[in-house]
């Protein structure tokens, strides 16, 4: 049975972790933050936390009218969650009463329950009108600056609009699977998209293994690799496994490598559900050996291309670790290149919007390896527009693309061919 108060209390806790401790939501979920909730309340808490993070700037601007100064973080987050829910159409009675009761039960901040009550009642009365006047929330300056420099102000506004809108649900199907019961929209690149959906595991075709969840942009690197039946293919940094399943479905002999045993366990569950096969290895990509017809390296990155699905990222991080990631990407690409057979191919990709993690990495690699050249496979991918292809021959995808279809994740990928 659903209990809105439990979901709201959990959403406040998640905000405390992201904004106070710098933890990502995925880390909180993995640590069991929501395990005691019912499935319905778990989904509700996740939605409330994501909606609040996505609209944090709007919530704070509405609250500025009724607060002389910021309150302790937990109380501020209580007001933020309540404000977002009210301004997005939540029932005032249930929202306000729950937030007051949650505050009342806090051992340090219980005395502020009267303030929470007064502020949220004003928000319920006046907040929605104020909300409607506010601009699209902007990314934090530490990230907005580099992205504006890379893509320009108009693109930046489009990216932020895509982030504020959130992400629909994209699926990749097994070859020959019938997804008509989903009533989904087929995208230009071949993925299918649901803009309205409930619990994923209850959707038609899930139990039968007909499809898996995978953003349309994330589905393109494996399409670019174009695995052939019987080929030996290595998927480095493979979890959660969407690309592994694409290549296995094409008939390739796939070895999927990732450092995270927990994330690989999820990959193995999906392989079992879909009836696909791959060799799953827990290990460091930099320690892999052997020779392969093709290697797909989805390198660890800033994940700045996934903010529309992960609105916690710009609030939990500050960009200070990106330099180390860029160095690691270069090391991984250099090592991955040694695993490619002569005449084989490497797909390098990152779910990043930063050129330093994409275009620049490939440009540097082309200078380093005399036997490397960029392939032309991106030109053959379905649904790709010409101006998405970059100067060095890679493919740059951004959240502001497909604005009428619901956008896509930010991604970079390039096909690198080794001389025979």
C-alpha positions, 0 to 999 in steps of 0.5 A: 500500500502506498504511503505518500509520507514515506516516499516524501521523507525518503525523497528528502533524505536523498536530497540531503545525500546529494546536496549535503554529502555529494553522493549520487542517487545511484550510490544511495539506491545501491546502499539500500536507501529505498529498500524498505519502501513498497515498489510504488513508494520507491518509484514515487520517492525517486520521481520526487527527488529527481523532479526536485533536483531538476527544478532546484533553481525554480524551487529556490526562487519561489521560496525566496519570497517567503524565507528571509534566509536559508534554513538547515539543509534538511528543512530547506530540502523539505521545503524544496520537495514540497514546493516542487510537488505543489507547483507541479500540481500536487494536492495541497492538503496532503503535501503540506500535512506530510511535510509538517509531520516529517519536520515535527518528527525530526529530533533537531528541527522539529521546532521549525514545523510551524515555519514549514506549514506557513511557507508551504501554505503560501506556496500552495496559494501563490507558488504555481503562478510564480513558478510559471514565470521562471526561466528554464533552470540552468546548469551550475556555472562549473559545467555551464561554462565549458559546455557553452564554450564548446557548443555556444549559447543557443545550444546551451539553452536547448540542452538545459531545456532537454534536461528540465524536460527529463527523459522518456523511456527508450528500448532496444529490441531483439531482432524479430521481436514484435513490440507493437503491444507497447504502442511505442514510437519508432525513432529515426535510429531504430530504437523505440520510445515510450513517453508514458509508462508505468513499472518497466517490468510489467510492460509487454515483452519484458518477461519474454526478453523481447527488449531492454532499456537503452537510450537511443544515443547509447544504442548507436555505438554497438550499431556502429561496431556492426558485429558480425556472426562469429566475430570475437568482440570485446566489450570493455566497461560493459555494465549494465550491458545494453551494448553487450546484448546488442552485439550478442543478438547479432551473433558475435562471441562477446566478452563483457568486462567490467570492474563492478561485480554488482553491475555485471550481476545485473547484466547477467540477469538481463542476458538470462531474461533475453536468452542471449549469451556472453562471457562475463568477466569481472576485471580491470579493462587495463589488464585485459589480454588477447586479440579481437576482431572488434573492441567497444570501449565505453570509457569511464567519463563525466557522464555529463551527457546523461543529466536529463536522466540523472539530474543529481550529477551537476549537484553532487559533482563539481568537475574536480575529478574530470582531469583524472578521468580524461587521463584514464580514457587515454590510457584505456584507449591506448590499451584497447588498441593493443587488443584489436587484431590487424584489420579490426576496429575499435569503437571509442565512446563516452556519454559526455558532452565535453570535447576533451572526453570525445573529439580531443581524445580521438584526435590525440590517438590519431596522432599517436598511432600510425596504424589508426584511421577513422572509419566511415561507418557513422555515415551509414547509421540510420537517422544520423544528420550530417551536421552531427558528424565531427571534423575528425569523423566521429559522431557527436550527439547532444540532448538538444537534438530531436527536440520534437521527439523528446531529445537524446542523451549526449554521446560521442563515438568514433570508429577506429580502423587498424591497418591490416 
